[in-house]
C-alpha cells in the first residue's frame, strides 16, 4: 500500500503512524534507537506490505495492468488503491479527508527531529503539493505517476499507467473495496499481536 493507506491503518496512535510512515526509509533492522511504538509502526508497515503483495485480489489487479510495467506493477497498484481510499474516504472515516491529512502533516512537522533523512527530503514536496489529499483526483494520481517515472528514469513507463486507471476504473475500484476490507481486519489484528509481543518482551 501507499502513504495514505499505511497512515490510516496505523489507527489513532501518533507514534505508530510515524513508524508506519517512515518504514520505507529504514534499512533492515536499523531501528533499535526508536521507542517501542515507532518500532511497532515499522513492523506493521512491513506486515501490511507482505499481506498486500501476496493477496489474491492485488494479484488480480496487477494482471489487469499492461504488461509493459513489469516489476513496477505492484507500485502502481499501491498508488491506485490510495486513490480509491481517498476518493471513498467518507466510507472509512468520519473525519473529512482535508482535516485528516492536515493533521498528518502537522504531526510529521512536529516530529521532524526523529525522522530519517530521506523522509525529511520528501516531506516538503508532499506537503507543498498536498499528495495525500490530491490522491482522490485522477489528475493527482497522474502527477504522482509522472514523478515516479522521472525518479526511475522511465524504466517502467509508469506515467502511462494513468491510461490503465481510466480504462479499468470500475474494475480496479471493485478490487480495492474487496481487498481493503481484508486488509483492515488484518491490520487491526496485527497491531494487537505486535502490542502483545511488546508487553511480553
C-alpha positions in Angstrom: 0.0 0.0 0.0 1.0 3.6 -0.4 1.3 6.5 2.1 -2.4 7.3 2.8 -3.4 3.6 3.5 -0.3 3.0 5.7 -1.1 6.1 7.8 -4.8 5.2 8.0 -4.1 1.6 9.1 -2.0 2.8 12.0 -5.1 3.7 14.0 -5.1 6.7 16.3 -1.6 6.3 17.7 0.7 9.1 16.6 4.0 7.2 17.1 2.7 4.1 15.4 1.7 6.3 12.5 5.2 7.8 12.3 6.8 4.4 12.3 4.5 3.1 9.6 5.1 6.3 7.5 8.9 6.2 7.7 9.4 2.4 7.3 10.4 2.5 3.6 13.3 4.7 4.6 14.6 2.3 7.3 17.0 -0.4 6.2 16.7 -3.9 7.6 16.8 -3.9 11.4 18.3 -0.4 11.8 15.6 0.9 14.1 16.6 -0.1 17.5 17.1 3.5 18.6 13.3 4.2 18.2 10.8 3.7 21.0 8.6 0.7 21.1 5.6 2.3 19.4 7.6 3.6 16.4 9.2 0.2 16.1 5.7 -1.3 16.1 4.7 1.0 13.3 7.7 -0.1 11.2 6.9 -3.7 11.8 3.3 -3.1 11.0 4.2 -1.4 7.7 6.2 -4.5 6.6 3.5 -6.9 7.6 1.0 -4.8 5.6 3.3 -4.9 2.5 3.7 -8.6 2.7 0.0 -9.2 3.1 -0.7 -6.9 0.2 1.9 -8.4 -2.1 0.6 -11.9 -1.6 -3.1 -11.3 -1.6 -5.0 -12.8 -4.5 -7.0 -9.7 -5.2 -3.9 -7.5 -5.6 -2.5 -10.1 -7.9 -5.7 -9.8 -10.0 -5.2 -6.0 -10.1 -1.6 -6.4 -11.2 -2.7 -8.8 -14.0 -5.2 -6.1 -15.2 -2.3 -3.7 -15.9 -0.5 -3.6 -19.3 2.5 -5.9 -19.3 4.9 -3.1 -20.1 5.2 -2.1 -16.4 6.9 -5.4 -15.3 8.2 -5.3 -11.7 6.6 -1.8 -11.3 3.1 -3.2 -11.4 2.9 -3.6 -7.6 3.9 0.0 -7.0 1.3 1.2 -9.5 -1.4 -0.8 -7.8 -0.4 0.6 -4.4 -0.9 4.1 -5.8 -4.2 3.2 -7.5 -5.5 1.8 -4.1 -4.6 5.0 -2.4 -6.6 6.8 -5.0 -9.7 4.8 -4.2 -9.2 5.1 -0.4 -9.0 8.9 -0.8 -11.9 9.0 -3.3 -14.1 7.0 -0.9 -12.7 8.4 2.3 -16.1 9.0 3.9 -16.7 5.3 3.8 -13.8 4.7 6.1 -13.5 7.8 8.3 -15.9 10.3 10.0 -13.1 12.9 9.8 -13.1 14.8 6.4 -10.0 14.0 4.3 -8.7 17.6 4.3 -8.7 17.8 8.1 -7.2 14.4 8.4 -4.3 15.0 6.1 -3.5 18.4 7.6 -3.3 16.7 11.0 -0.8 14.2 9.5 1.3 17.0 8.0 1.3 18.7 11.4 2.3 15.6 13.2 5.2 14.9 10.9 6.4 18.5 11.1 6.3 18.5 14.9 8.3 15.3 14.9 10.9 16.2 12.4 13.8 15.6 14.8 13.2 11.8 14.7 12.5 11.4 11.0 15.1 9.7 8.7 16.9 12.0 6.2 15.1 10.5 3.2 11.7 11.2 4.8 12.8 14.8 5.5 13.8 15.3 1.9 10.5 14.1 0.7 8.2 15.8 3.1 8.3 19.4 1.7 7.1 18.1 -1.7 4.4 16.0 -0.1 3.1 19.0 1.9 3.5 21.6 -0.9 1.7 19.6 -3.4 -0.7 18.0 -0.9 -0.2 14.5 -2.2 -2.4 12.8 0.4 -5.4 15.0 -0.3 -4.9 15.0 -4.1 -4.8 11.2 -4.3 -8.6 11.4 -4.6 -8.3 13.0 -8.1 -7.1 11.3 -11.2 -5.0 14.4 -12.0 -3.4 13.9 -8.6 -2.6 10.3 -9.5 -1.3 11.4 -12.9 1.1 13.8 -11.1 2.3 11.0 -8.8 2.9 8.6 -11.6 4.8 11.2 -13.6 7.0 11.9 -10.6 7.8 8.3 -10.1 8.5 7.8 -13.7 11.1 10.6 -13.6 12.7 9.1 -10.5 13.0 5.7 -12.1 14.4 7.2 -15.4 11.4 5.9 -17.4 12.5 2.3 -16.8 8.9 1.1 -16.3 6.9 3.8 -18.3 5.0 4.3 -15.0 3.5 7.5 -16.3 1.5 5.6 -18.9 -0.4 3.8 -16.1 -2.9 6.7 -15.9 -4.3 5.2 -19.1 -5.0 1.9 -17.3 -6.7 3.8 -14.5 -9.1 5.5 -16.8 -9.8 2.4 -18.9 -10.3 -0.1 -16.0 -11.5 2.3 -13.3 -14.5 0.3 -12.1 -12.6 -3.0 -12.1 -9.7 -1.5 -10.0 -12.2 0.1 -7.6 -14.0 -3.1 -7.0 -10.7 -4.9 -6.4 -9.8 -2.2 -3.9 -13.0 -2.4 -2.0 -12.8 -6.2 -1.6 -9.1 -6.2 -0.7 -9.3 -3.2 1.7 -11.8 -4.9 4.0 -9.4 -7.9 4.4 -6.5 -5.5 5.0 -8.4 -3.5 7.6 -9.1 -6.7 9.6 -5.6 -7.9 9.2 -4.0 -4.7 10.3 -6.3 -4.4 13.4 -5.4 -7.9 14.4 -1.7 -7.4 13.7 -1.5 -4.2 15.8 -2.9 -6.2 18.7 -0.5 -9.0 18.2 2.5 -6.7 18.0 1.4 -4.8 21.1 1.1 -8.1 22.9 4.6 -9.0 21.8 5.9 -5.7 23.2 4.3 -6.4 26.6 5.9 -9.9 26.7 9.3 -8.5 25.9 
